Amino acid sequence: MVENFTSGLTEALVARLILLANHVLSSEPVAMQKLQPFAGRQIVVTVTSTASNTPWLKPLAALLPPQTRLTITRAGLFELSEAGQEPSGPGLTIDIDVPPPLSALQLLIRRERPPVNIGGDAALAEAASWLMKNLRWDIEDDLARWLGTTPSQVLKTVGGQVKAAFSRWRPGTTSR
């Protein structure tokens, strides 16, 4: 029963992450243009986590999909590949090593990414590398569309203060 729950939760998480990736891609037409020549090809994303070795983090690590197959659409976006779907050309493998939550949060605050290994078609790997280096989600712009400019600026300020507090905090140190 628990496996069915985590499996369904993982599928929902993957679907939302693909929607988020497509949202970020569609906000940057150059990014979509970089992917369009590779329409029909697949990207296999494998996620591993050292958190799965920590007993109290095992439930969290179980939510990470072990492998996700994405197909690049003609529009330059991603869709989940169907079982047995054959790619139209050489694809790409991306292996991501997700650190434990605290380390992942620190990477996020520093705007760094976890260790990533890319293999496969060189041209597609170059496009994927460009996307990882250059695409950023403009959260403030999205919040401004939903809440208005002033609330989104207030949230950005609060978020900046939280980020500053986290970047000053180091595990194992005490405040004086």
SVG drawing of the C-alpha trace seen along z (x, -y; Angstrom):
<svg xmlns="http://www.w3.org/2000/svg" viewBox="-3 -47 34 49">
<polyline fill="none" stroke="black" stroke-width="0.4" points="0.0,0.0 2.8,-2.4 4.6,-1.5 1.4,-2.4 1.2,-5.8 4.9,-6.7 4.7,-5.5 1.7,-7.7 3.3,-10.6 6.5,-10.1 4.6,-10.2 2.8,-13.3 6.1,-14.9 7.7,-14.1 4.7,-15.5 4.9,-18.7 8.7,-19.0 8.2,-18.5 5.5,-21.3 8.0,-23.5 10.8,-22.8 8.5,-23.5 7.4,-26.8 11.0,-27.9 11.9,-26.8 8.9,-28.6 9.9,-31.9 13.1,-31.8 12.6,-31.3 16.4,-30.9 16.3,-27.8 13.4,-26.3 15.2,-27.0 18.3,-25.1 16.2,-22.0 14.1,-22.1 16.7,-20.4 16.7,-17.4 12.9,-16.8 12.0,-13.2 15.2,-12.3 15.1,-11.1 16.9,-12.3 17.2,-9.7 17.5,-11.3 18.8,-9.1 18.6,-10.5 20.6,-9.0 20.8,-10.3 23.2,-9.8 20.2,-10.5 18.9,-7.0 21.8,-5.8 20.5,-7.7 17.6,-5.8 15.4,-8.8 15.8,-10.2 14.8,-7.0 11.1,-8.0 12.2,-11.3 14.7,-9.5 11.9,-7.1 10.1,-10.0 12.9,-10.6 12.2,-8.8 15.1,-6.4 14.9,-7.1 12.8,-9.4 12.7,-9.3 11.9,-12.6 11.2,-13.1 12.0,-16.5 9.0,-17.9 9.0,-19.8 8.3,-23.0 11.5,-22.5 9.8,-21.4 9.8,-18.1 7.2,-15.3 7.3,-12.1 8.3,-9.2 5.8,-6.4 6.9,-2.9 8.5,-1.4 8.7,-4.7 11.7,-4.7 13.9,-7.8 14.4,-9.4 18.1,-9.6 21.0,-9.4 19.9,-10.5 21.4,-11.7 21.9,-10.4 22.0,-12.7 23.0,-11.3 22.3,-13.6 23.6,-12.9 21.2,-14.7 22.9,-15.4 21.1,-15.2 18.4,-18.0 20.6,-20.3 23.5,-20.2 20.9,-20.5 19.5,-23.6 23.0,-25.1 23.7,-24.4 20.3,-26.1 21.1,-29.2 24.6,-29.5 22.8,-29.0 25.0,-25.9 23.9,-22.6 24.5,-19.1 27.1,-16.8 25.8,-16.0 27.3,-13.6 26.1,-14.0 26.7,-11.3 25.5,-10.6 25.2,-12.7 27.7,-15.6 25.5,-18.2 22.6,-17.4 24.9,-17.3 26.1,-20.8 22.5,-22.1 21.6,-20.5 24.7,-22.0 23.8,-25.4 20.3,-25.0 21.6,-24.0 24.0,-27.0 21.8,-29.7 18.2,-29.0 16.8,-30.4 13.2,-30.5 12.1,-34.1 10.0,-33.5 9.4,-37.2 7.9,-37.6 5.5,-34.7 4.5,-35.9 3.9,-39.4 1.4,-37.9 -0.5,-36.2 -0.2,-38.6 0.8,-41.9 4.1,-43.8 4.3,-45.0 3.6,-41.7 6.1,-39.9 8.8,-42.5 8.0,-42.1 8.3,-38.3 11.6,-38.8 13.0,-40.9 11.9,-38.4 13.4,-35.6 16.6,-37.5 16.8,-37.9 16.1,-34.2 18.8,-33.3 21.3,-35.6 20.5,-34.0 20.9,-30.5 24.2,-31.4 25.6,-32.7 24.5,-29.6 26.8,-26.7 25.9,-23.3 27.8,-22.5 28.4,-26.1 26.7,-27.9 25.6,-31.6 27.4,-34.0"/>
</svg>
